[in-house]
């Protein structure tokens, strides 16, 4: 995938709508900004990603259990977590384009461009010096690279200080000093930076005057923290242990753009891992390695992932990093891994007055556990799979096709059953085959159009296998099976189809790669 290709993103957005993956929400009323609906193929892909994550967490780790907490929570929850007072984004407007941006993201994008310049210098030098090239030595000694790196370090330090001290004047000055131009208008005519709280509020109560102000949750983690003791005691869980949850969260993003990458209603897959104080960094490194392996097993390309350490840490955090993915708009956060110390449980204990401690029978003492968090955006995960799978391919005969090379375990449909004609008993035979397979796999049946057009449609929605039923099938119970990625065709016995699909499409086999 190109480092940054808006054209690819536009094609993916168009393809997603045309083939039933993602639709703009409320489209007949001209849509609602930053909100999307998942269509018939999108919801299947989304559910398969969920299953892959859920089974990795709760089946492969006997010390991790699941939870499904309510979206509505007592408003004091968000006071304790700090969201009421401090869940803000630093926003800046361009006076000419009238567009609004997150100031910290503008600065981070400027840093990324400087990092790209370093990479280009290294690539040029590698071509010039060949096999004898030492990239580490080059980066450490090349004056131009050193100058870029110095500027990156200075910018990171200024960003960290501005965010940490909530100094919005310094944040604006950083934008100006970096000479950041608005991508729409091309001008540098910026307003002051202001903080915007991102939580949606509503009211609970039957009579407006008696209603209580509550919030749509901006993250799923707090539902885990307030249920820490419920799960620990009823599940007889021993430290270290984790609680996993998949659920919706809501943020009043001022800037909801780049398709489903940043939305106002989104879904998170989070796991909070409770550990003994002093052991948090060991588990932080453990989960960094485990989560990267989970991503790499999908085969989207090792070069498309990288770790990015947070320089601007929350006051309670010991360490934090992102797993970034090379989206069409460049490397962006896909998953966060954080060492959160005991901040959350301690804050809830203090405000609620309820003891949220773990008794360790071995040491005969109570303590508040430390937490290591892994949090991946389901919608961003969906986009990473979809964008990586999208391929425009020119064939040997000069024709072209669009194919989604989605991993078979995640594909919305595993197999398409296609009778060659709508007569001579072929549809009945095809339906018989489908009825035998549909208990194990999601199948797609189609008998309209030529077989070539049907193959192309299946390529476009990412169906890894097509089974064609023809007149020979009626004679010897064999079918033609076509492979999406190679377009190769084999003649196989009907009785072998199930085993073939199980080997290729099983999430079990995918999990075994981790």
Secondary structure, DSSP 4 states (H G I P E B T S, - for coil): --SS-HHHHHHHHHHHHHTTSEEETTGGGT--TT-EEE-HHHHHHHHHHHHHHHHHHHTS-TTEEE----SB--THHHHHTTHHHH-EEEEEEBTTT--EEEHHHHHHHHHHHHHHHHHHHHHHHHHHHGGG--HHHHHHH-HHHHHHHHHHHHHHHHHHHHHHTT-HHHHHHHHHHTTPPPTTT----B---EEEE---EEEESSSGGG-EEEEB-S-SHHHHHHTHHHHHHHTT--SSEEEEEEEEEE---S---TGGGS-SEEEEEEEEEEE-TT-HHHHHHHHHHHHHHHHHTT-S-GGGEEEEE-SS--TT-SEEEEEEEEETTEEEEEEEEEEEETHHHHHHHHHH-----EEETTTTEEEPPEEEEEEEEHHHHHHHHHHHHEEEEE-TTS-EEEEE---TTT-S-SEEEEESSSSTTHHHHHHHHHHHHTTTS-EEE--SS-HHHHHHHHHHHT--EEEEE-HHHHHHSEEEEEETTT--EEEEEGGGHHHHHHHHH-HHHHHTT-
